[in-house]
Amino acid sequence: MATETELSGKVVVITGASMGIGEAIAKVFADQGASVVLLSRDAARSEAARNRIRHSERTLALACDVRHREQIDQVIALTMSRFGRIDVWVNNAGHGILDSVAQVNMTLARDTFDTNFFGVLAAMQAVIPILQKQASGTIINVSSVAGHIPVPFLALYSATKFALNAVGKAARVELKSSGIHVMTVCPGYVRTDFGAKRPQGKGTEASEARFSPWHHGGARCPRGIFGLSEEEAGSRRPLDHAPDGQALPAFSGAGGVGDDENGAIGKLIRIAQIA
């Protein structure tokens, strides 16, 4: 893993940083010496996460709803005023939606795309000019293995991640000559409160018996969901893949900060090439 000396002076902005993967990433960057800006729609929750990861002298917690470009522009201005630069932007904000294709509420479907996809696109468009001016920087888009393998009753969530993967891979090529590295990370199973907070529609009843372990945050893959038996899935956990072919082991954490038992976040930092 990169050392504190190597990351000292780096400035990292993370959306969706008040819990789960976002908070875990914020902690690892802060522990390694970076200055970190934690963003979430709820300022109080951002501040609570900031207190949990410590390093108050070089962290900042701000409210930002990525569905609104003006809020993204505002936090970028505040970050530049406080730290003078942005080296890494992590697009982690997102939420799921549990419903069938036949019955999904269109308002909830559009809201999911607004956060998971259009919010990421807006953030990228807002920060890219700064990184281009610096002729350096990294954008990390946190996607999902569901962006490679559609999950029944999570089809809309999967669709947002398929779209995010396409944009990330294209932007990686488009921006390489500008000195900007774009990375897409697709986590497998991660134990957080993510599933408990997602909207659940009317078409989910049929999913409960067959897919309940997946939908309620279980660490094991339900029978048949990826063409594997439950026993096979238990021994063949998905890996998180970066676009350059490197894999990240799945990691877990009950709410709050993940345990990162297999060093996934540390490897994410190394692959991001910011050290």
C-alpha positions in Angstrom: 0.0 0.0 0.0 1.1 3.6 -0.6 2.7 5.2 2.4 1.7 8.3 4.3 4.6 10.2 2.8 3.6 9.2 -0.7 0.0 10.4 -0.2 0.8 13.5 1.8 -0.5 16.6 -0.1 -2.9 14.6 -2.2 -6.5 15.9 -2.2 -9.3 13.3 -2.5 -13.0 14.1 -2.9 -15.5 11.2 -2.3 -19.3 11.3 -3.0 -21.5 9.0 -0.9 -18.9 9.1 1.9 -21.2 9.0 4.9 -21.3 5.1 5.2 -20.2 1.8 3.7 -17.7 1.7 0.9 -17.5 5.5 0.6 -16.5 5.9 4.3 -14.1 3.0 4.1 -12.3 4.6 1.1 -12.2 7.9 2.9 -10.6 6.3 6.0 -7.9 4.5 4.0 -7.0 7.7 2.1 -6.9 9.8 5.3 -4.9 7.1 7.1 -2.3 7.2 4.3 -1.8 11.0 4.6 -4.2 12.5 2.0 -6.6 15.4 2.6 -10.1 14.1 2.2 -13.4 15.8 1.4 -16.4 13.6 2.4 -19.7 14.3 0.6 -23.2 13.1 1.2 -26.7 14.5 0.8 -26.9 14.9 4.6 -24.4 17.3 6.0 -24.8 15.8 9.5 -24.1 12.3 8.3 -21.0 13.5 6.4 -19.7 15.1 9.6 -20.4 12.0 11.6 -18.4 9.9 9.2 -15.6 12.6 9.3 -15.5 12.2 13.1 -15.3 8.4 12.8 -12.3 8.4 10.4 -10.6 11.2 12.4 -7.7 13.3 10.9 -9.9 16.4 11.4 -7.0 18.7 10.5 -7.1 17.6 6.9 -10.6 16.4 6.3 -13.8 18.3 5.3 -17.4 17.2 5.4 -19.9 18.8 3.0 -23.5 18.3 1.8 -23.8 17.5 -1.8 -26.7 15.9 -3.8 -25.1 14.8 -7.1 -28.5 15.1 -8.8 -27.9 18.9 -8.7 -25.0 20.2 -10.7 -25.0 23.5 -8.8 -24.2 21.6 -5.6 -21.3 19.8 -7.2 -19.9 23.1 -8.5 -20.3 24.5 -5.0 -18.3 21.7 -3.2 -15.6 21.9 -5.9 -15.3 25.6 -5.2 -15.1 25.0 -1.5 -12.5 22.3 -1.9 -10.3 24.4 -4.2 -10.6 27.3 -1.7 -9.6 25.0 1.2 -7.0 22.8 -0.4 -6.0 24.4 -3.7 -6.3 21.3 -5.9 -8.1 18.0 -6.5 -6.0 14.9 -7.2 -8.6 12.2 -6.9 -12.4 12.3 -7.4 -14.3 9.2 -6.3 -17.9 8.8 -7.6 -19.4 6.5 -5.0 -22.8 8.0 -4.3 -25.7 5.7 -5.4 -28.6 3.6 -4.3 -30.4 0.5 -5.3 -34.0 -0.2 -6.2 -35.6 -3.6 -5.6 -38.5 -4.2 -8.0 -39.5 -6.2 -11.1 -39.1 -4.9 -14.6 -42.9 -5.4 -15.1 -43.9 -3.2 -12.1 -41.1 -0.8 -11.3 -42.2 2.7 -10.5 -41.0 5.0 -13.3 -40.4 7.9 -10.9 -38.1 5.7 -8.8 -36.4 4.3 -11.9 -35.6 7.8 -13.2 -34.4 8.9 -9.7 -32.1 5.9 -9.6 -30.5 6.9 -12.9 -30.3 10.5 -11.8 -28.1 9.5 -8.9 -26.2 6.4 -10.0 -25.5 7.5 -13.6 -26.3 11.1 -14.4 -25.0 12.3 -11.1 -21.6 10.6 -11.9 -21.6 12.1 -15.3 -22.3 15.6 -14.0 -19.5 15.2 -11.4 -17.1 14.1 -14.1 -17.9 17.0 -16.3 -17.5 19.4 -13.3 -14.1 18.1 -12.2 -12.5 17.2 -15.5 -11.6 20.9 -16.4 -9.7 21.2 -13.1 -7.8 18.0 -13.7 -7.0 19.0 -17.3 -5.6 22.3 -16.0 -3.4 20.4 -13.6 -2.5 17.9 -16.4 -3.0 15.2 -13.8 -5.6 13.5 -11.7 -7.6 10.3 -11.1 -11.4 9.7 -11.4 -12.6 6.5 -9.7 -16.1 5.4 -10.5 -17.5 2.8 -8.0 -19.8 0.6 -10.1 -20.8 -3.0 -9.3 -20.5 -6.6 -10.5 -24.2 -6.1 -11.3 -22.9 -3.8 -14.1 -21.6 -6.9 -15.8 -24.2 -9.5 -14.7 -27.9 -8.4 -14.6 -29.5 -9.3 -11.3 -33.2 -10.3 -11.3 -35.4 -7.7 -9.4 -32.4 -5.4 -9.4 -32.5 -4.8 -13.1 -32.8 -1.0 -12.9 -29.8 -0.8 -10.5 -27.9 -3.1 -12.9 -28.8 -0.9 -15.8 -27.3 2.2 -14.1 -24.1 0.3 -13.5 -23.9 -1.1 -17.1 -24.2 2.5 -18.3 -21.6 3.7 -15.8 -19.1 1.1 -16.9 -19.5 2.2 -20.6 -18.9 5.8 -19.8 -16.0 5.0 -17.5 -14.2 2.9 -20.1 -14.8 5.4 -22.9 -13.6 8.3 -20.7 -10.5 6.4 -19.8 -9.4 6.4 -23.4 -10.6 10.0 -24.1 -8.8 11.5 -21.2 -5.6 9.5 -21.1 -3.7 12.1 -23.2 -4.7 14.8 -20.8 -2.9 13.0 -17.9 -6.2 11.9 -16.3 -6.6 8.3 -15.2 -10.2 7.0 -15.2 -10.8 3.9 -13.2 -14.0 1.8 -12.9 -14.3 -0.5 -9.8 -16.9 -3.2 -9.7 -17.3 -4.6 -6.2 -18.8 -8.0 -5.6 -20.5 -8.7 -2.2 -20.0 -6.0 0.4 -21.7 -6.1 3.8 -23.0 -2.6 4.4 -26.4 -0.9 5.1 -26.8 -0.2 1.4 -29.5 -2.8 0.9 -31.6 -1.7 3.9 -31.9 1.9 2.5 -33.0 1.1 -1.1 -36.6 1.6 -2.3 -38.6 -1.6 -2.6 -41.5 -1.8 -5.1 -44.6 -3.8 -5.5 -43.1 -6.5 -7.8 -40.7 -7.9 -5.2 -42.9 -10.6 -3.6 -41.9 -13.2 -6.1 -38.2 -12.5 -5.4 -38.3 -13.3 -1.7 -38.0 -17.1 -1.7 -35.4 -17.4 -4.4 -33.3 -14.3 -4.0 -33.8 -13.2 -0.4 -30.1 -13.8 0.6 -28.9 -11.4 -2.1 -31.5 -8.8 -1.7 -31.1 -8.5 2.1 -27.3 -8.2 2.0 -26.3 -11.9 2.5 -22.7 -12.7 1.7 -23.6 -15.8 -0.3 -25.0 -15.9 -3.8 -28.6 -17.3 -4.1 -28.9 -20.5 -6.1 -29.0 -19.9 -9.8 -28.6 -16.1 -9.8 -25.2 -16.3 -11.5 -25.6 -19.8 -12.9 -23.8 -21.3 -9.8 -25.1 -23.4 -7.0 -25.2 -21.9 -3.6 -22.2 -24.1 -2.6 -20.2 -23.0 -5.7 -21.1 -19.4 -5.1 -19.9 -19.7 -1.5 -16.5 -20.8 -2.7 -16.2 -18.5 -5.7 -16.9 -15.0 -4.5 -16.9 -12.4 -7.3 -13.8 -10.3 -7.8 -13.8 -6.6 -8.3 -12.3 -5.7 -11.7 -10.5 -2.6 -12.7 -10.5 -1.8 -16.5 -6.9 -2.5 -16.9 -7.5 -6.2 -16.0 -6.4 -6.0 -12.4 -8.8 -7.6 -9.9 -9.8 -6.5 -6.4 -10.9 -9.0 -3.8 -14.4 -8.3 -2.3 -14.4 -6.8 1.1 -16.9 -6.4 3.9 -17.9 -4.3 6.8 -21.1 -4.1 8.9 -22.3 -0.6 8.2 -19.8 2.2 8.9 -16.3 1.5 7.8 -15.5 -1.8 6.0 -13.0 -4.2 7.4 -11.1 -4.4 4.1 -10.0 -7.8 5.2 -8.4 -8.6 1.8 -6.8 -5.2 1.1 -9.3 -4.3 -1.6 -9.3 -0.6 -0.9 -5.5 -0.5 -0.6 -5.2 -2.2 -3.9 -7.7 0.3 -5.4 -5.3 3.1 -4.3 -2.4 1.4 -5.9 -4.2 0.8 -9.2 -5.4 4.4 -9.2 -1.7 5.4 -9.7 -1.7 8.3 -7.4 1.2 7.3 -5.3 
